[in-house]
Amino acid sequence: MSLLKNKEKIRSIYVYMIILFACLIFPNPMKGIKDIPMLILGVLGGIYLLWDLFSERQFLKAKYLGLLILSCIFFAISMIVNFDSQWLRNTRALVFGIIFYFILYCCNVNTPKEEIKNQLSIINKIVIIVTFVYGVISLFLFILHIGIIFINPFGDIFPLGWELNRFNGIYGNANVIGPAACISAIISGFELKLNSTGMKKYRIFLISNQIIQLVLLIASASRGSFLMLITTILGIVFPYIYSKKNNFIYTIFKTILIGIISTIGIFIISSFINIIVIKEARTYYVDFSQNGLRFEKVIVEDELSNPTLAQRVLGIENSSEISQTDNQDENKNIPDNENDEVTYSSGRTKIWKSGLQVLKNHTFLGAGLYGLEEHMRDESDLFQGESATLIEQNYIHYFSIHNDFLQAYVSGGLIGGSIFLLLFILIFAYIIKKIFIVIKRKSDNFKELIYYNGLCLGFVASSFFAFVLYFNAGSLGILFWTYLGYTMYFARNVVE
């Protein structure tokens, strides 16, 4: 028993270290310094897994671990079959993914519930504090309409604050600030409900953080983050309504109604926050790649209308927006073709189409993890209309299809992708089954189980538009597998 307690304490400390690492590297400029900390954490995680393997083998008792291992095997086979110059990145993504996600997902079911709740509260506080700091800086850039072109010593360019008419905040990418802000706002809500009783100052801090993060989420106009927020809300609301009325039809109707009202409310708020005309866009260049720090201020006189979240979700065309952002984020994949009807959805659908074209040529064993970028160049029309120079600049490390399940099929083939999909179907079918059991019994696991299941469902929903659940998804992948592991703990402690 003593060994079990010590191992769980070591595991929890290790998880805190990974979570802190994941939150700190949310901003794109921080990713350039992540390799050494990741190597240290990977080695420590590998030692822990070997210790567990030769002692109690607790991690092997995790639910559906066999499917997770099997999917990793097929991704490894695809990586070997598509062995190329990217073998080092492929291997690193696979090895570190296995180490991190096995430890995060394999939460020991025998650990006392109060200890698990305490671990979750500490994890939530780490996420909230780091994103609060980033959020305050981002809000400052948002209000003052400041753009910063940050160039690190290696010559990598990161647009911070305002980049033309997209807001990136301190994160350097509108599709990073959105998920970070969304997760922080949701977790703050959980802490308010579960761990803030009698703590007035903490509650004020949590509410302040929620307001900041929701403003930034809407300002980012990130569709995946919007989908995460709405799915999390509905994932929590549905079981609560059902527990009160125990009427399935009524529950579905009311949940849909709440979803519609929430969506309309967010769209209305977004039109006030996002329709901003910038008469004077201040852009500061901070360059560490030259001999010493080069700093200059450029004032651009222009009218830049930031697209609203509603416009991006509904795919409403805006010709000025498209013309200014052909080389930004997902819209940079849109060829300059007068005959094409271009909307905010065109970038994603074009990427998905290119993924299907690659899958057609690598049906059974897939194209590998990082080998995908080469295949997308040669076997799809993703880069049609782009110059060779622009392709080299923008897509040299391009490997995300912006849909994790399609990515699983393209990278692991029909078998590997199907196993990956089956893993998630079984996990959430199991959790939802346990939720209905606790609803009937009024179990004290009810709140934790539905809250964190709602959040995990939100992660999965956003994965249809972003890179979230995968082996090398970085911050989002680490956070998802952590919360999924704790959700499975609460589900497995429900006795049928």
Buried (B, 14 or more C-beta within 10 A) or exposed (E): EEEBEEBBEBBBEBBBBBBBBBBBBBBBBBBEEBEEBBEEBBEBBBEBBEEBEEEBEBBBEBBBBEBBEBBBEBBBBBBEBBEEEBBEBBBBBBBBBBBBBBBBBBBBBEBEEEBBBEBBBBBBBBBBBBBBEBBEBBBEBBEEBBBBBBBBEEEBBBBBBBBBBBBBBBBBBBBBBBBBBBBBBBBBBBBBBBBBEEEEEBBEBBBBBBEBBBBBBBBBBBBBBBBBBBBBBBBBBBBBBBBEEEEEEEBEEBBEEBBEEBBEEBBEBBBEBBEBEBEEBBBBBBBBEEEEEEEEEEEEEEEBBBBBBBBBBEBBEBEEBBEBBBBBBBBBBBBEEEEEEBBBBBBBBBBBEBBEBBBEEBEEBBBBBBBBBBBBBEBBEBBEEBEEEEBEEBBEEBBBBBBBBBBBBBBBBBBBBBBBBBBBEEBBEBBBEBBEBBBEEEBEBBBBBBBBBBBBBBBBBBBBBBBBBBBBBBBBBBBBBBBBBBBBBBBBBBEE
